[in-house]
Amino acid sequence: KHALAVTQTARQVLDRVKGRIECTVRADFPPGQGWAKLLGFRVETPAMEAFGPQGENHVGYVRLNRE
């Protein structure tokens, strides 16, 4: 119900940060990967094996904002 507002607010906050922003998303969570891309992140590290706290695989994303 509030997904659009949350996404818009997150994008506004991210737009204010200058430089490099990184995030990771579980490899087995496609909705999270889609949201990262929607927020302007791109895949930088496609396979971060056993990166999570329970040893789950992640995908590394980066967003580069011009300074």
PyMOL commands that set and color helices and strands:
alter all, ss='L'
color gray80, all
select helices_A, chain A and resi 3-16+30-38
alter helices_A, ss='H'
color red, helices_A
select strands_A, chain A and resi 19-26+42-48+58-65
alter strands_A, ss='S'
color yellow, strands_A
deselect
rebuild
show_as cartoon
